[in-house]
Amino acid sequence: MTAHAPIPSSRDHVVIAGAGMAGLLAARVLAEHYKRVTILDRDRMPDNPGFRSGVPQSPHTHVLLGRGAALLEALFPNIRSEFLKAGAVPLDWPGDALWLTAAGWSRRFRPGISLISLSRDLIEWTVRQRVLDDPRIEMRTSTEATGLLADPDGTRVTGILVRQRGRPGSDHTIGADLIVDATGRRSQCCRWLTTLGYPAPEETSIACDVGYASRFYARPPQERDWRLLLLQAQPPDHTRSGMIACVEGDRWIVSLVGRLGDRPPTDDEGFLQFAATLRSPLLHQALRGADPVSPVRGFGISHSYRRRFDRMSGRPAGFVVIGDAVCTLNPVYAQGMTVAAIGALGLDAELRRSPSSDLTGRLQARIVRASADAWVLAGGEDLRYLALHSGERPPLRNRIMRPYLDRVVRTATHDRHVNRALLRVVNMERSPYSLLNPGVMLHAMQPGKAAPPEAPPLAQ
Ligand SMILES: Cc1cc2nc3c(=O)[nH]c(=O)nc-3n(C[C@H](O)[C@H](O)[C@H](O)COP(=O)(O)OP(=O)(O)OC[C@H]3O[C@@H](n4cnc5c(N)ncnc54)[C@H](O)[C@@H]3O)c2cc1C
């Protein structure tokens, strides 16, 4: 990526609060359009790929979807090779996957979608190193954002209020032409805006009450013909799911997932017992011969939500919200990092289109739009589970689409064409509406097609 035009004087300094994936990707892009980028985070950053408390979700499986991987490569050329050099595992989905879909086992067509499997800690660490290689970007750690500073009539945000963590009385302001909030799902941005006299944005939320329990294992020496074992739920009877993915360090990451308040236990015994209740015994059997190399860690998300910052009746210039602070999706669909990357590239496109005028509203609209497809896909599934739980009827559109989508999933287990179409949607390479293309519909609606394989299929 190269800047096309000289940077206007109104774009001197941008401050990004939050150095998770959304903040880092935005920093990469905004460095092309502002003279200086400061990215701040309340955490201290580890020297190696490792856990930090500001990203408590990092010990859980983080699948980098096909589109997300391609966008990372566009932002950071050769990053895929760097991931692989650090031990990430190349993975063809479904060729390298034992994948029990809601409709049954999927055949293992090759080539499928080419992915790489690695831990969230390694993804973020590698991206952070690349971002900090850029001399235009500075990072301040142990620095907590606490509010916004605006001009006297409150129409423009002129800075961000911060304090050094663990240093009482260290409160001060950093001035900037643009402030970006990337502090994630616990963002205080709505409070910051109402303090300035603006209404909070309209929010749509769906209860999902998803619980994760995850653990790393040493990868056992026996050869297996899969790199991903994915056992999905099958509502209404089976609402539990689990997966094993090969990751760097010759390890497996194992995540068990329950929905609607069904939290997988984090003690050794309970973890294994939960694994034994999945739809296939394969995951539990695999764990019996494997040595854990981490404790079991748990995590829960009660709601997914999407905040319409683009529809606010008024907004201050110079302030944009991105990432999970705008839209937190149910993590089982693995979309969050990809949505962050789509949003970052949306910022870039908007800033290139118009180099001088104030673009706050348009930048914000791009960010909200970045999550639109993901929300349709994840929200549709979540509403289905919610209906089972509460008896509430899903919206008419979902009720009409459900039988067709079930048919697509079933056909995808044995039809190469539909399998690819479905995986491209799941990997966010195509819109969910592409499943309505005549080519897919014709395959999916053919009567008397083969059934899914009854036993886990061998690699083809
Ligand atoms: C269990 C789980 C599994 C997931 N699995 C996947 C997956 O498979 N694939 C995928 O793409 N996505 C997945 N996600 C989603 C993904 O983690 C996020 O969507 C993505 O990382 C973008 O998050 P973010 O950068 O907006 O926020 P975060 O990653 O939450 O980062 C926020 C940052 O802001 C900092 N911060 C917070 N408050 C302040 C403050 N006041 N001042 C300064 N700094 C602050 C934090 O320290 C942190 O660094 C998963 C999420 C969960 C919970």
The ligand as an SDF file (V2000), in Angstrom:
LIG
                    3D

 53 58  0  0  0  0  0  0  0  0999 V2000
  -13.5070  -16.9270   22.7390 C   0  0  0  0  0  0  0  0  0  0  0  0
  -13.2690  -16.1330   21.4740 C   0  0  0  0  0  0  0  0  0  0  0  0
  -12.8740  -16.7720   20.3200 C   0  0  0  0  0  0  0  0  0  0  0  0
  -12.6750  -16.0550   19.1540 C   0  0  0  0  0  0  0  0  0  0  0  0
  -12.3420  -16.7050   18.0210 N   0  0  0  0  0  0  0  0  0  0  0  0
  -12.1390  -16.0180   16.8830 C   0  0  0  0  0  0  0  0  0  0  0  0
  -11.7770  -16.6820   15.6910 C   0  0  0  0  0  0  0  0  0  0  0  0
  -11.6990  -17.9220   15.6280 O   0  0  0  0  0  0  0  0  0  0  0  0
  -11.5330  -15.9250   14.5760 N   0  0  0  0  0  0  0  0  0  0  0  0
  -11.6620  -14.5580   14.5840 C   0  0  0  0  0  0  0  0  0  0  0  0
  -11.4390  -13.9050   13.5490 O   0  0  0  0  0  0  0  0  0  0  0  0
  -12.0470  -13.8950   15.7030 N   0  0  0  0  0  0  0  0  0  0  0  0
  -12.2800  -14.5880   16.8440 C   0  0  0  0  0  0  0  0  0  0  0  0
  -12.6480  -13.9120   17.9740 N   0  0  0  0  0  0  0  0  0  0  0  0
  -12.8690  -12.4490   17.9110 C   0  0  0  0  0  0  0  0  0  0  0  0
  -11.5700  -11.6560   17.9590 C   0  0  0  0  0  0  0  0  0  0  0  0
  -10.8320  -11.9610   19.1180 O   0  0  0  0  0  0  0  0  0  0  0  0
  -11.8590  -10.1410   17.8950 C   0  0  0  0  0  0  0  0  0  0  0  0
  -12.9950   -9.8820   17.1420 O   0  0  0  0  0  0  0  0  0  0  0  0
  -10.7480   -9.3940   17.2190 C   0  0  0  0  0  0  0  0  0  0  0  0
   -9.5720   -9.6800   17.8940 O   0  0  0  0  0  0  0  0  0  0  0  0
  -10.9400   -7.8740   17.1740 C   0  0  0  0  0  0  0  0  0  0  0  0
  -10.9870   -7.3770   18.4690 O   0  0  0  0  0  0  0  0  0  0  0  0
  -10.5910   -5.8750   18.8590 P   0  0  0  0  0  0  0  0  0  0  0  0
   -9.2180   -5.5590   18.4150 O   0  0  0  0  0  0  0  0  0  0  0  0
  -11.6990   -4.9820   18.4450 O   0  0  0  0  0  0  0  0  0  0  0  0
  -10.6450   -5.9680   20.4410 O   0  0  0  0  0  0  0  0  0  0  0  0
   -9.6720   -6.7820   21.4760 P   0  0  0  0  0  0  0  0  0  0  0  0
   -9.0030   -7.9210   20.8140 O   0  0  0  0  0  0  0  0  0  0  0  0
  -10.5670   -7.0530   22.6320 O   0  0  0  0  0  0  0  0  0  0  0  0
   -8.5830   -5.6980   21.8300 O   0  0  0  0  0  0  0  0  0  0  0  0
   -8.8770   -4.5580   22.6130 C   0  0  0  0  0  0  0  0  0  0  0  0
   -7.5730   -3.9250   23.0590 C   0  0  0  0  0  0  0  0  0  0  0  0
   -7.8770   -2.7070   23.7520 O   0  0  0  0  0  0  0  0  0  0  0  0
   -7.1350   -2.6410   24.9580 C   0  0  0  0  0  0  0  0  0  0  0  0
   -7.9190   -1.7820   25.8560 N   0  0  0  0  0  0  0  0  0  0  0  0
   -9.1320   -2.0540   26.4020 C   0  0  0  0  0  0  0  0  0  0  0  0
   -9.5680   -0.9920   27.0940 N   0  0  0  0  0  0  0  0  0  0  0  0
   -8.6110   -0.0350   26.9980 C   0  0  0  0  0  0  0  0  0  0  0  0
   -8.4980    1.2950   27.4890 C   0  0  0  0  0  0  0  0  0  0  0  0
   -9.4590    1.8630   28.2230 N   0  0  0  0  0  0  0  0  0  0  0  0
   -7.3720    2.0040   27.1930 N   0  0  0  0  0  0  0  0  0  0  0  0
   -6.3770    1.4490   26.4300 C   0  0  0  0  0  0  0  0  0  0  0  0
   -6.4510    0.1880   25.9410 N   0  0  0  0  0  0  0  0  0  0  0  0
   -7.5550   -0.5340   26.2160 C   0  0  0  0  0  0  0  0  0  0  0  0
   -6.9730   -4.0860   25.3990 C   0  0  0  0  0  0  0  0  0  0  0  0
   -5.8500   -4.2550   26.2430 O   0  0  0  0  0  0  0  0  0  0  0  0
   -6.7770   -4.7900   24.0320 C   0  0  0  0  0  0  0  0  0  0  0  0
   -5.4240   -4.7580   23.6560 O   0  0  0  0  0  0  0  0  0  0  0  0
  -12.8810  -14.6320   19.1510 C   0  0  0  0  0  0  0  0  0  0  0  0
  -13.2950  -13.9810   20.3180 C   0  0  0  0  0  0  0  0  0  0  0  0
  -13.5060  -14.7270   21.4660 C   0  0  0  0  0  0  0  0  0  0  0  0
  -14.0000  -14.0070   22.6810 C   0  0  0  0  0  0  0  0  0  0  0  0
  1  2  1  0
  2  3  1  0
  2 52  2  0
  3  4  2  0
  4  5  1  0
  4 50  1  0
  5  6  2  0
  6  7  1  0
  6 13  1  0
  7  8  2  0
  7  9  1  0
  9 10  1  0
 10 11  2  0
 10 12  1  0
 12 13  2  0
 13 14  1  0
 14 15  1  0
 14 50  1  0
 15 16  1  0
 16 17  1  0
 16 18  1  0
 18 19  1  0
 18 20  1  0
 20 21  1  0
 20 22  1  0
 22 23  1  0
 23 24  1  0
 24 25  2  0
 24 26  1  0
 24 27  1  0
 27 28  1  0
 28 29  2  0
 28 30  1  0
 28 31  1  0
 31 32  1  0
 32 33  1  0
 33 34  1  0
 33 48  1  0
 34 35  1  0
 35 36  1  0
 35 46  1  0
 36 37  1  0
 36 45  1  0
 37 38  2  0
 38 39  1  0
 39 40  1  0
 39 45  2  0
 40 41  1  0
 40 42  2  0
 42 43  1  0
 43 44  2  0
 44 45  1  0
 46 47  1  0
 46 48  1  0
 48 49  1  0
 50 51  2  0
 51 52  1  0
 52 53  1  0
M  END
$$$$
